[in-house]
Amino acid sequence: MTAQTGFHEGELAVQDRAGVRAQAARLGGAMLATPDLNGGMSTFLAHREFAVLTARDADGRLWTSPLFSSPGFLEARDRELRVHAVPTAGDPLHSLAPGQPVGMLAIEFATRRRVRVNGTLADVGDAGLLISVDQAYGNCPKYIHPRHLEHTDIPAPPIERSATLSAEHKELVRHADTFFLGTIHPTRGADASHRGGPPGFVQIEGETLWWPDYPGNNMFNSFGNLDVDPSAALLFIDFDTGTTLHISGQATLDWVTPSDADGGTGRRVRLDVESVVWGARW
């Protein structure tokens, strides 16, 4: 995938609709600059123990998966990121094909800091991944809930795959204050982002989920992707047990009358569930 500069057509369209194109242009320098994974960026990544990865499985379906390992598993230099971990057995991205676009978000919950790294999966091995990086930039700490992560000895439930949400799945979603969103653009690649809010901010209507788009950085990287390609992947985690709920489907951005429920933005995202994987541990 050839690196391209500037906001793409979907990002610009959503920025225009929201009336923030000028503000986005002022803030977009770090995101659009040539990535440099040395210095502070490398140090931040080296100390992380948790990240999420967005990619497609062998059937072309988009998923977002967790990577939880010891500090040092993310090794960045120049424009390469070596990931000394792979999605666990049972995870929908356990077997990844190289050569595809991927998006990664590394996050430190305790200090509410995060970095997004997007690029091409150059190599896949039993011990890890190699990403050729096109974009690397920090995000603001908004809506990140501080928490401490630790491995658990609680036995993992059997892996379940389905096309619908069970009562257990819905219970996790209804109590979640955090999830991760994966999106993709046909030529600009994949992206992984964090979404947070008060417990219950994700609503369930049958096999459709929706959540408010709270005020952010106005660049609309995720929603710009959805404006062009509705493929979306959600990852919910039971942080007490490490059990994961992966949801893949088609998403749309709804423009509604602004209210307190959406932080006054008048934007909500609606996702129609198509495929679910439950039980894989990080």
C-alpha angles and dihedrals in degrees: 000000000000115000114244129192134223129035113306125237096268094051091048092048093053092043089053093048090050092045094236104108094118093049091048091052090055093049098041099078096094093046094047097042122104104274119251113188095184127095118016095000092055092047093050093050093045091059096049125104099183135055138149127226129207119202143126125268125227090279093052096253117143119238138168117216137183127244114198119176144128120302108274096046089111109066115181130185132159103323100337131090119195113200112199094200139060133206110280127255110284093027112124089236096047091114108044125185115223122230095050130114116261136183125208134190120195113195139184107202095189094062095025094237127141140177128200120213119186129179146100126315098239099178141006126200138164090263101043155309138283117214123194101212126226098166134023124168143140127252132212120265095243117141095001109137112214112239141152118240124211138162117254134211092212107127113255117243119241114279110259125195121190145144095237140050118257125213089260092053092050091049091058092047093049092055098040122117092180140039137158125237127208123196136165142204122209094239106011097056138226131326137196121201141173125243123191140168142133115319107281097027089130110076126206125213109173106296093345127091125196134181136179122258102229119202112286142155094311094233093106097204094161096039092044088058091049090051088063103028119020094202109125138172127200127197121196120183131199094219092195095059104017091238113149134212114203118192126184125185149109121303135196132190112234121204109208139162106293115254141162088265091070098033090257095295098113089221128120132168120222122196126192108211116234106160135016134192117188133183106028110138124221 
